[in-house]
Amino acid sequence: MLLGTLLVLFLLGGTGPASAHAALRGTDPGDGSLLKSAPRHLTLTFTESVGLLDDSFRVLDPDGRRLRTGEPRHGTGGADTARVSLPAKLDRGTYTVAWRVVSADSHPVSGAFTFSVGERSLTTATADPGPVEDPATKSLYNIARYLAYLAATVLIGTATFMAVCRPPDTPALARLLRTGWWTLLTATLALLVLRGPYETGEGPLGSLSADSLTGTLTSRPGAVLLTRLALLLAAAVHLVRLSRQRKPYGWSGAALAVGLAMTWAAGEHASAGIQVPAAMTSSALHLLATAVWLGGLTALLVTLYRAHLTPAAVTRFSRLAFACVVVLVVTGGYQSWRGLGSWEALTGTTYGRLLVLKLAAVVLLLGAAALSRRWTTRLATADVRAVVREKVPEPVGGPALPQPMESTEGPEAGDSPEPGGPEGDGPGQRRALRRSVFAEVAVGAAVLAITTLLTSTLPGRAQAEAAAGAPTVVGASVTNVPFDVGTPGGRGKVQITIDPGRVGDNSVEALVYGPDGGVAVVPELRMSFTLPAKDVGPIDAELTDKGGYWSNSFLNLPLAGTWEMKVTVRTSEVDQVSETRTVVIR
């Protein structure tokens, strides 16, 4: 039931906007810039290294026709840049660039921008590059990712539990091992098949293309998934051989577990950004500790329901779980610092809010774990008392020795009675332990779901770096003002360019974009400027309709400072809306 709910969560979440991990730092030419001469190249700069696709750039001319460009390559700045050459001659007007790359941690990211050569013009091209991923493909891919996490947890945790705790009856655990292995194999194959359409934004049927699969197999994410498959095959041989010989899993099994964990570290957040070697080590240890704890809990729960487990075995796992918690605290703290970058990002970014949610779930998990340790201690004490009673000899020919008796009084101070059985009753304590372990497993599954969402969300540090590195257009101020008059088709944005953006005469040009991203025609556009610090204004921009865009070549802004720009858009005889933004005049 819990697994079904979490899968529905991923299906519903799959229709939202994507959150990739490579953020665009800047473009050359800049977004909305007006150039005197045509550029020979387009260059994008990102916050981390990116992979390029055959269709990474689509450049549309002022008439909406696609230009023939060169092959996408990395620029001179390194792997965190993308560059493409343009035709030798470009007509005057506004060009639209749609781009798409794959971040170093394997998530696709896309966007669009415009630039103009000689003059700005009415363009029929749509600036919206479309969704980063197809909703159906994204949902299936996220489900496969979650199942892979879940299966790896069960596989590694169960094997560790069998090796460390040495339970007396293992057929049920052997079935759990096989289930984890087959699920991880199936999920990895699904990720390999869906990888191509996931990167290109196609539907699931795009995976049937031979070119799609070939491109995946030759890419870095494909190599990581192939490595995982090879390790799974080696793990299968290892498990079969040891099950026949009835030996513990040993160091070879531990090496395979570390190798599997590294395939996640090489394909997620840890593989990009700062301190990559330390981050990948921390990520692998974090995953291993999670798997040993939560997967071991699953094995413990199965054993408690299927077989008699000695208190000594439960105590050994309790100590192992405590060690895992220590590792999780250390590695989780490091990864949180690396991903957030600042305290403000904890509440100011989606990544930070998800991290807070995960921390809350982990606190619940630790509470359930503390309850399990309490029942483990009581169970061990009860079994020791039972053994002592069994070893008391019967007297021969002498007075009867008093036998230990269960107290008929209430529980000692600080103890709480176990529902369903008297204090000290072994079966009742086993039932309580099963319930607390089940609660741990349930909350642990939720923690894994939140972790999967975190791996597909832009880290706060990368978001801050993108904002700090966003370039400004030299000699001009470009502002995008969204609007919505509340009627069908009555929303869009106004792109306003103030050139040169300095004290004195400025030219103002405004382009209105409709809901489809294309240039829209409106009956009226008004603009005024006010400088509250100096009590100047409002100054009417006196815009004139130039047949597709609005402009005024002589707007005088007499003082430097932060001006309030009020934009009023009228879309019909009765529908209009006003929006206010600030612009800096130097």
PyMOL commands that set and color helices and strands:
alter all, ss='L'
color gray80, all
select helices_A, chain A and resi 2-13+135-165+171-200+204-208+210-217+220-245+250-265+269-271+276-306+311-340+344-348+350-391+426-454+460-469+532-534
alter helices_A, ss='H'
color red, helices_A
select strands_A, chain A and resi 24-28+33-35+41-46+50-60+81-85+93-103+108-117+477-484+491-499+504-513+524-531+536-540+544-545+550-557+561-570+576-585
alter strands_A, ss='S'
color yellow, strands_A
deselect
rebuild
show_as cartoon
